[in-house]
Amino acid sequence: MLPLGGMAPRGGRGGGYRSYYFLPQYFRRIVKWRQMDLEYTLWQMMYLCISPKTVYKTTSYHKQTKNQWARDDPAFVVICSLLVSVAATAYCIAFGSSFSHSIFTIISAVVVDFLLLGAVLATAGWLLANKYLREMGGHSHAVEQRVEWMYAFDVHCNSYFPLFIMLYVLQYFMTPLLLSPGFLATLLSNLLYAAALSYYHYTQFLGYNALPFLEHTELFLYPIGVIAVVLPFTILTGFNPTRFVLSIYFGS
């Protein structure tokens, strides 16, 4: 029989590990950050911007090895939250917000814009996929498969990162131009937002299309058509989305 000390993980930190044991594995890995695969997460983030299909080629492999479609590693959410907070801090510095307003803006950007809105969008995609897009045919003895809610949230996070690069990072450096008066600023701002939102929905489509038991996933591409229809009107009416969004956070 092994002594009690032999049950602790190597490094003598078994007490700390057991103290978090009541948490689900996903959240335990947030607490125990050394268990997160940061290198693989950074690889995913890079390829989501240059070749998102490559990221979803590993989906089936993950199902075979982990018996779930969703990630069991919170590293993507953690890193993305940190990047959003850094970007929000940069905007607060650039637009001269007070300390209290800056804290509120940073928390809102992470908790509301990324996590809560993401949870709402993931829930909508999860319900849509499970209710209307699952294949109803097949063999009677086949195991029924459903989209996991965490996978839907993963798809949102994957889609959000390229949008973050365009609407947080790129827009930040283009702000002097995008906020200037004139038609060029309006045109560039509209094109930037149209590209970012279209890429978001395209990556959403890739995420759900990677699941072999779903059909008609092209439904997730329909918002891109709506964006293409609305874009000429926003340009011709002089609507500047950069000025509009920044006015919400920092006033006119």
C-alpha positions as CSV (number, residue, x, y, z in Angstrom):
1,M,0.0,0.0,0.0
2,L,1.3,3.4,-0.9
3,P,1.7,6.0,1.8
4,L,-0.5,9.1,1.7
5,G,2.4,11.2,0.6
6,G,2.8,9.1,-2.5
7,M,-0.6,10.2,-3.7
8,A,0.5,13.8,-4.1
9,P,1.7,15.0,-7.5
10,R,5.4,15.5,-8.0
11,G,6.8,18.7,-6.6
12,G,5.1,18.3,-3.2
13,R,2.1,20.5,-4.1
14,G,-0.5,17.8,-3.6
15,G,-2.4,19.9,-1.0
16,G,-2.8,22.8,-3.5
17,Y,-4.0,20.4,-6.1
18,R,-6.6,18.8,-3.8
19,S,-7.8,22.2,-2.7
20,Y,-9.1,22.9,-6.2
21,Y,-10.4,19.4,-6.8
22,F,-14.0,20.5,-6.4
23,L,-13.8,22.6,-9.6
24,P,-14.4,21.1,-13.0
25,Q,-11.2,20.2,-14.8
26,Y,-11.5,23.1,-17.2
27,F,-11.5,25.6,-14.3
28,R,-8.8,23.7,-12.4
29,R,-6.5,24.3,-15.3
30,I,-7.1,28.0,-15.1
31,V,-6.0,27.9,-11.4
32,K,-3.0,25.6,-12.2
33,W,-1.7,27.7,-15.2
34,R,1.3,25.4,-15.7
35,Q,-1.1,22.8,-17.1
36,M,-2.2,25.1,-19.9
37,D,-0.7,24.5,-23.4
38,L,0.3,28.1,-24.2
39,E,2.5,27.1,-27.2
40,Y,-0.3,25.3,-29.0
41,T,-2.7,28.1,-28.2
42,L,-0.4,30.7,-29.8
43,W,-0.1,28.4,-32.8
44,Q,-3.9,28.3,-33.1
45,M,-4.2,32.1,-32.8
46,M,-1.7,32.6,-35.6
47,Y,-3.4,30.2,-37.9
48,L,-6.9,31.6,-37.2
49,C,-5.6,34.8,-38.8
50,I,-3.9,33.2,-41.8
51,S,-5.5,29.8,-42.4
52,P,-8.5,29.1,-40.1
53,K,-9.2,25.8,-41.9
54,T,-6.0,24.4,-40.6
55,V,-7.1,24.9,-37.0
56,Y,-10.3,22.9,-37.5
57,K,-8.5,20.0,-39.2
58,T,-7.6,18.9,-35.6
59,T,-11.2,18.8,-34.5
60,S,-11.7,15.1,-35.3
61,Y,-8.4,14.2,-33.7
62,H,-9.4,15.9,-30.5
63,K,-12.7,14.0,-30.5
64,Q,-10.9,10.7,-30.9
65,T,-8.3,11.4,-28.2
66,K,-10.4,13.4,-25.6
67,N,-13.9,12.0,-26.4
68,Q,-15.2,15.6,-26.8
69,W,-15.3,18.2,-29.5
70,A,-14.5,21.1,-27.2
71,R,-11.2,22.1,-25.8
72,D,-10.3,21.0,-22.3
73,D,-7.7,23.7,-22.1
74,P,-8.7,27.2,-21.0
75,A,-5.5,28.8,-22.3
76,F,-7.2,30.3,-25.4
77,V,-9.8,32.1,-23.2
78,V,-7.2,33.2,-20.7
79,I,-4.8,34.6,-23.3
80,C,-7.5,36.3,-25.3
81,S,-8.9,37.9,-22.1
82,L,-5.4,39.2,-21.3
83,L,-5.0,40.6,-24.8
84,V,-8.4,42.3,-24.7
85,S,-7.5,43.9,-21.4
86,V,-4.2,45.2,-22.7
87,A,-5.8,46.6,-25.8
88,A,-8.6,48.2,-23.8
89,T,-5.9,49.8,-21.5
90,A,-4.2,51.2,-24.6
91,Y,-7.5,52.8,-25.7
92,C,-8.1,54.3,-22.3
93,I,-4.6,55.9,-22.3
94,A,-5.0,57.2,-25.8
95,F,-8.4,58.8,-25.1
96,G,-7.5,60.1,-21.6
97,S,-10.0,58.3,-19.5
98,S,-10.1,58.7,-15.8
99,F,-8.8,55.8,-13.6
100,S,-12.3,54.7,-12.6
101,H,-13.6,54.9,-16.1
102,S,-10.6,53.0,-17.4
103,I,-11.2,50.2,-14.9
104,F,-14.8,50.0,-15.9
105,T,-14.0,50.0,-19.6
106,I,-11.4,47.3,-19.3
107,I,-13.7,45.0,-17.3
108,S,-16.6,45.7,-19.7
109,A,-14.4,44.8,-22.7
110,V,-13.4,41.5,-21.2
111,V,-16.4,40.4,-19.3
112,V,-19.2,41.9,-21.4
113,D,-17.9,42.2,-24.9
114,F,-15.8,39.0,-25.0
115,L,-17.3,36.6,-22.4
116,L,-20.9,37.4,-21.9
117,L,-21.7,38.5,-25.4
118,G,-19.7,35.4,-26.6
119,A,-21.8,33.2,-24.3
120,V,-25.0,34.6,-25.8
121,L,-23.8,34.1,-29.4
122,A,-22.5,30.6,-28.6
123,T,-25.8,29.7,-27.0
124,A,-27.6,30.9,-30.2
125,G,-25.3,28.8,-32.4
126,W,-25.6,25.8,-30.1
127,L,-29.4,25.9,-30.1
128,L,-29.5,26.5,-33.9
129,A,-27.1,23.6,-34.7
130,N,-28.7,21.1,-32.4
131,K,-32.3,21.9,-33.3
132,Y,-32.1,22.4,-37.0
133,L,-28.8,21.4,-38.5
134,R,-28.2,17.8,-37.2
135,E,-28.5,15.0,-39.7
136,M,-31.6,13.1,-38.9
137,G,-30.9,10.1,-41.2
138,G,-28.2,7.5,-40.7
139,H,-28.1,4.1,-39.0
140,S,-30.5,3.4,-36.2
141,H,-27.7,1.9,-34.1
142,A,-25.5,5.0,-34.5
143,V,-24.8,7.0,-31.3
144,E,-26.7,10.3,-31.4
145,Q,-24.3,13.2,-31.5
146,R,-25.0,16.8,-30.4
147,V,-23.0,20.0,-30.4
148,E,-21.5,20.6,-27.0
149,W,-22.1,24.1,-25.6
150,M,-18.4,24.5,-24.9
151,Y,-17.6,23.7,-28.5
152,A,-19.9,26.4,-29.6
153,F,-18.1,28.8,-27.2
154,D,-14.8,27.6,-28.6
155,V,-16.0,28.5,-32.1
156,H,-16.9,32.0,-30.9
157,C,-13.5,32.4,-29.3
158,N,-11.8,31.3,-32.5
159,S,-13.9,33.7,-34.5
160,Y,-13.4,36.5,-32.0
161,F,-9.6,36.5,-32.1
162,P,-9.2,37.7,-35.8
163,L,-11.9,40.2,-35.1
164,F,-9.9,41.4,-32.1
165,I,-6.8,41.8,-34.3
166,M,-8.8,44.0,-36.8
167,L,-11.1,46.0,-34.5
168,Y,-8.8,46.4,-31.5
169,V,-5.3,46.3,-32.7
170,L,-5.4,47.5,-36.3
171,Q,-8.1,50.0,-35.6
172,Y,-6.0,51.4,-32.8
173,F,-3.1,52.3,-35.1
174,M,-5.5,53.6,-37.7
175,T,-7.5,55.7,-35.3
176,P,-6.1,59.1,-36.4
177,L,-7.0,58.4,-40.0
178,L,-10.4,56.7,-39.2
179,L,-11.5,59.6,-37.0
180,S,-10.5,62.3,-39.4
181,P,-13.3,64.2,-41.3
182,G,-14.0,63.3,-44.9
183,F,-15.2,60.4,-47.1
184,L,-12.0,58.4,-47.0
185,A,-12.2,57.9,-43.2
186,T,-15.8,56.8,-43.5
187,L,-15.0,54.4,-46.3
188,L,-12.0,52.8,-44.6
189,S,-13.9,52.4,-41.3
190,N,-16.8,50.7,-43.0
191,L,-14.6,48.4,-44.9
192,L,-12.6,47.5,-41.8
193,Y,-15.8,46.6,-39.8
194,A,-17.3,44.8,-42.8
195,A,-14.1,42.7,-43.2
196,A,-13.8,41.9,-39.5
197,L,-17.5,40.9,-39.0
198,S,-17.5,38.9,-42.3
199,Y,-14.4,37.0,-41.1
200,Y,-16.0,36.3,-37.8
201,H,-19.0,34.7,-39.5
202,Y,-16.8,32.8,-41.9
203,T,-14.8,31.3,-39.1
204,Q,-18.1,30.4,-37.3
205,F,-19.1,28.5,-40.5
206,L,-15.8,26.6,-40.5
207,G,-16.2,25.6,-36.9
208,Y,-19.7,24.1,-37.3
209,N,-18.9,22.7,-40.7
210,A,-16.0,20.7,-39.1
211,L,-18.6,18.6,-37.3
212,P,-19.5,15.6,-39.5
213,F,-23.0,15.2,-38.1
214,L,-24.2,18.7,-39.1
215,E,-25.7,19.7,-42.4
216,H,-26.6,23.0,-44.1
217,T,-23.9,24.8,-42.1
218,E,-23.8,27.4,-44.8
219,L,-26.5,29.0,-42.8
220,F,-23.8,30.6,-40.8
221,L,-22.5,32.5,-43.9
222,Y,-25.8,34.3,-44.4
223,P,-24.9,37.3,-42.2
224,I,-22.1,38.0,-44.6
225,G,-24.7,38.6,-47.3
226,V,-26.5,41.0,-45.0
227,I,-23.3,42.9,-44.3
228,A,-22.7,43.2,-48.1
229,V,-26.2,44.6,-48.6
230,V,-25.9,47.1,-45.7
231,L,-22.3,48.3,-46.4
232,P,-23.1,50.6,-49.4
233,F,-25.9,52.4,-47.4
234,T,-23.6,53.0,-44.4
235,I,-20.9,54.4,-46.6
236,L,-23.3,56.6,-48.6
237,T,-25.0,58.0,-45.5
238,G,-21.6,58.9,-44.0
239,F,-21.9,56.6,-41.0
240,N,-18.5,56.0,-39.4
241,P,-18.5,52.9,-37.2
242,T,-15.2,53.7,-35.6
243,R,-16.5,57.1,-34.4
244,F,-19.7,55.5,-33.3
245,V,-18.1,52.7,-31.2
246,L,-15.6,54.9,-29.6
247,S,-18.2,57.4,-28.7
248,I,-20.0,54.7,-26.7
249,Y,-16.9,54.0,-24.6
250,F,-15.4,57.4,-24.4
251,G,-18.0,59.9,-25.3
252,S,-18.1,62.2,-28.3
